[in-house]
């Protein structure tokens, strides 16, 4: 209604009397209501940085009576304010700000209200302040937000005159298996803080109190949601809810009037999604278009992401697509691949053109750069090395690789085709001549490689343990008849004038004939000879002899028992130690070097003698590498070879070697290998038949039991040396 219409309505009302006055009042009410409605509007949105904080200024047509209701979203990070019965008179719906943590602000008018959405890079707390018809929203800095671990703030943090009590705390399960914690607030302006605490969520309601009836623990495990336990408690002037959850989950929260809802949803892999990995990290979106122009589709991405997108004239065509819950950067790659397009990015500007055009531009730029490099004047620079060797650096600078194409074309990695490098070993300097860009690359390379090498001390311990046990038991039994020699009849009568003589050997003929060829001893008087052997650990076997005789007789029996039991233990420790630098091979040896002649037939048929040398020594060969984590990666070869004999073919060695690669903490000890040998021998020698007689058979046999154990263990301890001092 215009001003002229208002005066016309007034005059009509005056002419028509009382009924006209009623019409006039209705028209005035409509006019006043329309003006009031027009005043509830958002006129401008701007942002600035004050003391390191992003401050968003929302200007309204009339002063606000209270801070609008607000809620936050964790993923994607957003802060939302709802202005009831307000319109958007700012002239546009999207404000691309790109200041610090704030990317953009969207002003959306719908259903009789206007919603202002802050799109953030990450969720941070915020503060609100009313200054007349201006609402100031201050976002905390990202580092401060991280340090206080407060990812979300709801509603206003303005202090109130008194604390409000919570009305109710309830829990429900949604159809998709999410757990919903529903809190009825006493005041819709109550501030709410949410933060993660381990595998739980902590929700704090500022300036509130908890009635006695709500101070309890709620066991909600039977609802089959990620939430297991909810604990409500009073902490100072705020109410704290501890929401304990299990498994993989994500949460979101929103507030509607006096009702605050925290939703904890389970996260499960969705095979229908196009992405399951971590290559794309953009905010997820859903697209469903039929035959849309590519340029219009790219404008959607520009509005959604806040990037400036430039397209060339050759970007043409339409596209039909349906993408659901896909990161925007992956969706953009899919669209560009479908239309054979490529992109280049510079800051917040994305340029999109056909791939062939971008490839041609890149190739042309490389050709121009190559020609400029060929025309650029050469410069010479001298580099004095402190730790690296000049010859090694020059060799690396001149190192080249060959390209294909039928021609052996060398492409230097650091020097151009016109560049050169010369080493002066006397002063350890490198003279490099090349263009400026290549000299800068050489300077950076030398700065990285010309540094002192860290040193490592490696100690190896070769421990040999030996244990032996032996047991031997034997017997000798013998006898002799001396009557013939001493004037009697030998042997025993068996009838018919025959006699039998018993002796320990064929020397019994002496006893029967009387012809003496030698004196009697334990060799020619034994019936059998099974003594304990003396080869058990090369120890002489102790013996016990027993003779049965009569002084008046010329016949006797002798019995000899031999028994031995031995037990021995021994240990040999060899401990070579060596110090070397990082990535440098080191060797230490101790022992004998054996030489012998070996005859070899030459090609012409002649023979020649060669001197062959072999090592019988203790050696340690190691190449250490210090990792960024302070550990030591070692390639180790440890040997301990000993000469055991000399044969016709040459010396014979007992070889003990190990070669491996292992990673150990500095100062730590690891056993890199071991060999265990166990030998058990049990032998029995006996007289047939007689040795099998129970009990008495032990007089006709001997036993030997031998057990030997040998064990070789190899330990390695690396220690990194820092500033001349070994550190653990």
Beta strands, then each sheet from edge to edge (+ up, - down):
strand 1: 41-50
strand 2: 53-60
strand 3: 69-73
strand 4: 78-84
strand 5: 87-88
strand 6: 94-99
strand 7: 102-110
strand 8: 113-120
strand 9: 126-131
strand 10: 134-139
strand 11: 152-154
strand 12: 164-165
strand 13: 168-173
strand 14: 179-184
strand 15: 192-197
strand 16: 200-205
strand 17: 208-209
strand 18: 217-219
strand 19: 227-235
strand 20: 238-245
strand 21: 249-256
strand 22: 259-266
strand 23: 284-293
strand 24: 308-311
strand 25: 318-327
strand 26: 341-346
strand 27: 349-354
strand 28: 379-384
strand 29: 400-403
strand 30: 409-412
strand 31: 420-424
strand 32: 429-434
strand 33: 455-481
strand 34: 492-495
strand 35: 498-500
strand 36: 526-530
strand 37: 543-549
strand 38: 555-574
strand 39: 577-581
strand 40: 585-601
strand 41: 607-626
strand 42: 631-640
strand 43: 642-647
strand 44: 650-654
strand 45: 657-665
strand 46: 669-686
strand 47: 701-722
strand 48: 725-727
sheet 1: 5+ 1+ 2- 10+ 9-
sheet 2: 3+ 4- 8+ 7- 6+
sheet 3: 11+ 15- 16+ 20- 19+ 18-
sheet 4: 12+ 17+
sheet 5: 13+ 14- 22+ 21-
sheet 6: 23+ 25-
sheet 7: 24+ 27+ 26-
sheet 8: 28+ 32- 31+
sheet 9: 29+ 30-
sheet 10: 36+ 33- 38+ 37-
sheet 11: 36+ 33- 39+
sheet 12: 36+ 33- 47+ 46-
sheet 13: 36+ 33- 47+ 48-
sheet 14: 34+ 35-
sheet 15: 40+ 41- 42+ 45-
sheet 16: 43+ 44-
end
